Amino acid sequence: MFTLDGRHIVDRDTFYCAIGEAVNGPGGYFGWNLDALDDCLRGGWGATTPFTLHWDFPAEARARLAERVPVGDRELVVFDLLLEIFEERCVSVILR
């Protein structure tokens, strides 16, 4: 189980920093873009799926990760895309 603090997420860069530190400790790496995050979720970067991620203060992160991005033939808000990526890679996300 890992805990991600949504209060410190103000954009994509701070999300990647926060998830890196949640999984691998201070200064830890766990991806710097969506493709790298997906690669890290495949294993070898400090966590192997399946695992549980407790996401504290998700409302703050959702409000700040509101950019819409194309995903295939649709558009998703970055926050929702992250949740989808986690689900696809067998990460159980508990929004608290």
Secondary structure by P-SEA (a helix, b strand, c coil): cccccccccccaaaaaaaaaaacccccccccccaaaaaaaaaccccccccbbbbccaaaaaaaaacbbbbcccccccaaaaaaaaaaaabbbbbcc
